[in-house]
Amino acid sequence: MASAVNQSLASFASSGLFVPKSPSSRTRFISLPSLSLSKTPKSGLSVRRPLYLTQATDFSSGSVESSEPRRAEFQCEAYEADRAEPVNISQRSEAAQKLKIGIYFATWWALNVVFNIYNKKVLNAFPYPWLTSTLSLATGSLMMLISWATRIAEAPKTDLEFWKALAPVAVAHTIGHVAATVSMSKVAVSFTHIIKSGEPAFSVLVSRFLLGETFPVPVYLSLLPIIGGCALAAVTELNFNMTGFMGAMISNLAFVFRNIFSKRGMKGKAVGGMNYYACLSMLSLVILTPFAVAVEGPQMWAAGWQKALSQIGPNFVWWVAAQSVFYHLYNQVSYMSLDEISPLTFSIGNTMKRISVIVSSIIIFHTPVQPVNALGAAIAIFGTFLYSQAKQ
């Protein structure tokens, strides 16, 4: 190691970079621009920094300029001109998190659009929303049970207290799910989602009058375009149906209570979004099944099924399977998204989801839309966006 240092210093001296001024000059600092620590940009660390060497310290006697042969010993020190900057990992993790959320949102919206298309196709041919809703929950529950059994997904660790806290959430979820399906069986998908964009208004009103919560003035003002836009869209709807309208309104109210019960009852429960929605689906299925049998019944289902098969053919079975699978998938991804983002960001994403559903359903089903009706929808959705910003 010492011989290598001596050779390096000898080459420096011959190059003129290292020349002692006098015998008394024991230590000097010189800069070697060509010698540096290179920290590659790819790693995201820091830029090139110069090194400095102390002049060799002569431990022998005699003049440096003397021509007499002598043995010299050197002490070489190197240091970096500045401390390296800390590893910047936060920027990488932040970018990865944004990409992850973006993928969640895109998947959520796409799955929701596909579900609404197949759901409307099924309801047009098979107008039994209670059975359709039951099949959606049953399919999702079966998918998750298989995932847990095959260890594709880790089964949640739950107790009796967890299911007690989940019960009111499941009741509200069941009502909201059935009411929305009933609405879509009676009116256009776009109209149902225009009315459902008024959910923030229900959230504020319920929180204010039942829970005693207060909100800033901008939040209340944002409700005006929401309510006004929904009313304008409803009045000008060409295929207005009171059952469809009330179904969407009941769905809004039920999902508001679902969110309230979820926030209150699930605090401290260590169950992730995917498994949480799986448990919610299973409990909702238990609640819904007897009511579906009582309201519609196997005889009506059998007659309606045969009629749908005779009109549509085998494709009808695939429609039912698709709407059931995609219903579970889009809800599951939405709950997974909620694990990663704030409720405000989730609310904005939900608003944008409705826009994609409204536009795609109008295009696919050739829904007639008057300019005034479109204006009402735009005002309601814009009001929802203002509401999201006002609550920030």
Order of alpha helices (4+ residues) and beta strands (2+ residues): alpha-beta-beta-beta-alpha-alpha-alpha-alpha-alpha-alpha-alpha-alpha-alpha-alpha-alpha-alpha
